């Protein structure tokens, strides 16, 4: 069981049994945005104190931002609804009594929903009995002025302003004190195990559903951001852009009021008006679903996300997103002016223009993985040369040029043997020249784009170059097609599926593959040496006068 009292706990962190919870009181002036609830409470789903502390801090930041936006929004709202209470008017006191009873008993019921520890129950019960005794004394003595602060706070909560003469206000305060006493007594009865049901809420002009500010989908975004603090800038921008696009199309609706019709209309818009492919549309729905689910517990949204389980219409003949480069394509690439004339266009970032296609073909790596290679990531172990594709940093770190070493997933961390054809083309001699120049990156000419990706600008240049100079047209054969070609080459070489996944950094959905330490570098090297591309001649870029492995 996780320790309680002996462990220093940050604000908003509570241990219930063995699982930690996030609990935070909602400021009184903002409670109407949360349906009258007095606190935000949900499970953090962890028994680890350190993980719970980290999660609590993230949600604390998210709730701070959400409260700030609600305060800004509230300041721009219309003034409270004014009600003039005439002498002898019994409707308003009766309305206030019903509203108070509903909100108090609903909040009390919600606080008991997940169960109370013995200590919590005893503390609350004792406090309630003390409050009840105090209220009875006020009622017995007719000291109604002392209940006035509670009434003022409650009126702000329900967005009402009462106008009455002194005598009428005193009668109203007396009726309100009676209601508060009765409701506190009902809570005390619940403490004894009596069944006291929460009455439905009567509607007022200011508290009607049309005027209550419900959490919106945009309010969920800070909670999504807070879940992971080191998301790539590109990911945050993609989620924010998708959210903005949906809100522009459907309106900034309360999240609980988003229906399947809204989602279907958005899907039709993306497919028909924007011309997006179904996989891209599905990806955007995944973004929106993640945003909704991040705010579901803290904002008390319905459990079923409107973006979950939605089927995107598929064409009868499904088009491939990418195609592998065939033998004719590869011949065109490795005989183009880059390799035949030694030209290095400016947009190609120097030697990256010629080496990235070769490495892509003989590693199957993603473009950004290759762009992030440092010279020290090329190593030698037991006679096997390898690329260390990783996002883990050493003590020296990396240059502060805006590049962030991030990989797609944990499986992307891997060591990939260097193919003999890459060595024959002079890659190791190229590295020696970089070491002599005291360079850090394997491709120092690459600069991060506005999203922080080292390969971003180069990828755009490659798309233009392959169409204009190589003669490979269309969108189905971008640089990522090298990865598809490598996968086909593994099949042709009869490399089994598991080592293929290890070479390419694919996640496996088979449980058994999570056991053991995986394939050794020597074993992967044997598989790598099987891979070939018959009919494709890789030019020698730097004549190799002998490999000095001691320098690796």
VEXMI-328604 format. One record per residue (C-alpha): x, y, z negated. Coordinates in steps of 0.5 Angstrom, whole numbers, plus 500, padded with zeros to 3 digits. Layout:
<sites>
XYZ/...
</sites>
This chain:
<sites>
500500500/503507502/504511496/500517494/502521488/509520488/510522495/510529497/505531502/504536507/498540507/492537510/495530509/490525505/492518503/485513503/487506501/493505506/491509512/493517512/487522514/488529516/483533512/482541513/477546510/474550516/474557514/467559512/466565517/467559523/463553520/457555524/462553530/462546527/455545526/455547519/461542517/466545511/472541513/475537519/477530517/479524521/484518520/491519523/491511524/498510521/500507514/507510515/508517511/513520515/509519522/503521518/507528516/509529523/502528526/499532520/503538522/501537530/494537528/495543523/498547529/492545533/487547528/490554527/490555535/483553535/481557529/484563532/481563539/474562535/475568531/477572537/471569540/466571534/469578534/466579541/459576540/453579538/451582532/447578527/440577528/436582523/430580519/426585516/423581510/416585508/414585501/410578499/413575505/414567503/416565510/423567510/425565503/422558505/426558511/432560507/431554502/430549508/436551511/441551505/438544503/440541510/447544511/449542504/446535504/448534511/455536509/455532502/453526506/458527511/464527506/461520503/461517510/468514510/468513502/471516496/476513492/474513484/478519483/475523488/468521486/469522479/472529480/467531485/461528480/464532474/464538478/457538481/454536474/458543471/455547477/448544476/448546468/451553470/445554475/440552470/442557465/442562471/435560473/433560465/435567464/433570471/440572472/439572480/444577482/450572480/447568486/448574491/455572493/453565495/447568499/451573503/456568505/450563507/447569511/454570515/454562516/447562520/448569523/443572520/442579516/436580512/433587511/429588504/427593499/430591492/424588489/423584495/430582495/430580488/424575489/428572495/434571491/430568485/427563491/434562493/437560486/431555486/433552492/441552490/439548484/434543487/439541492/445541487/441536483/439532489/447531490/447529483/442524484/446521490/452521485/447516481/446512487/439515489/437515496/436522498/435523505/438530509/432534512/432536519/435543520/429548521/431553527/432560526/433565532/440566530/441559529/438556535/442551539/442556545/446561540/450556536/458556539/459548540/466546542/468546549/472542553/478548553/478547545/480540546/487542550/491544544/489538540/492534547/498538547/499537539/499530540/506530543/511535542/516534548/512533554/515535560/513542563/510539569/506534565/503540561/502544568/498538571/493537565/492545565/491546572/486540572/482543566/482550569/480547576/474543573/472549568/472553575/467548578/463546572/463552568/466552561/461548558/461545551/464538551/458535548/454537554/458535560/454530563/455524569/452529574/458534572/463529573/460526580/459533583/467534581/469528584/465530590/468536591/475533590/474528595/470532600/472539600/479538597/480532601/484529596/485521596/481517591/487515587/489522586/482524584/482518579/489521576/485527575/479524571/485521567/487527565/480530563/479524559/485524555/484532554/477530551/479524547/484528544/479533541/474528540/475526532/477533530/472537534/466531532/465530539/461524542/465518542/463516549/467521554/464523560/470522564/471515562/469509566/467513572/468510579/471514584/468512591/473508595/473508603/472501606/479501609/483503603/489507606/496506603/499512599/506510601/509506606/516503606/521505611/522500616/529498620/528503625/526508620/533507617/537507623/534514624/536516618/543514617/545516624/542523624/546529624/547529616/551522617/554523625/556530625/558531617/553537617/551539610/545544610/544549605/537546602/541539602/545541596/551539598/553531598/546530595/544530602/547524604/548520598/541520595/538516601/544511600/543510593/535510594/536505598/540500594/537502587/530503588/531508583/526514583/529521586/529524579/532518576/538519581/538527580/539526573/545522573/552524570/559522572/559519565/553515567/557511572/560505568/564499568/562493564/566486565/568488572/561490574/560497576/553500574/549506573/546508566/539511568/537513561/534519557/538518551/543523550/550523547/553527542/556532547/549533550/548536557/549543560/543548558/541549565/534548564/534540566/531535561/533528562/526525562/524518565/517516566/517510561/521506556/522501561/525506566/531506561/536501565/543499567/543498575/549494578/552498584/551495590/557493594/555497600/555503596/562502594/564501601/561507603/566511598/561513592/567511587/572516591/566521591/566520584/574521583/573528587/568530582/572528576/578532579/573538579/571537572/564536574/558534570/553532574/554527580/550532584/552538582/549542587/542540585/538546581/532545577/526548580/520552576/518545573/525543570/526538575/533537578/530533584/524538586/527543591/531537594/525533595/521539599/528540603/528532605/521532607/522538612/529535614/526528616/520531620/524536624/531532624/530525623/523524627/519521621/513524621/507524616/506524609/506516608/514516608/517521603/523519599/519515595/519510601/526508599/523505593/518501597/524498602/528496596/522492593/521489600/528487600/528484594/522479596/526478603/532476598/528472594/529476588/524473582/519478580/522479573/529481575/526486580/522489575/528490571/532493577/527498578/525500571/517497572/513496566/511489565/504487563/506480561/507479554/512474554/517479558/517483551/521477548/529477548/534482551/532481558/537480564/545481563/548486567/552480570/546476572/543483575/549484579/548477582/541479584/543485587/549482591/543478595/540485597/541487605/538491610/540487617/541491623/542498618/549500618/551505612/556510614/563510610/563517608/569517604/574512606/576508600/583507599/582502593/578502587/581504580/576501575/580504570/578511571/571509570/
</sites>
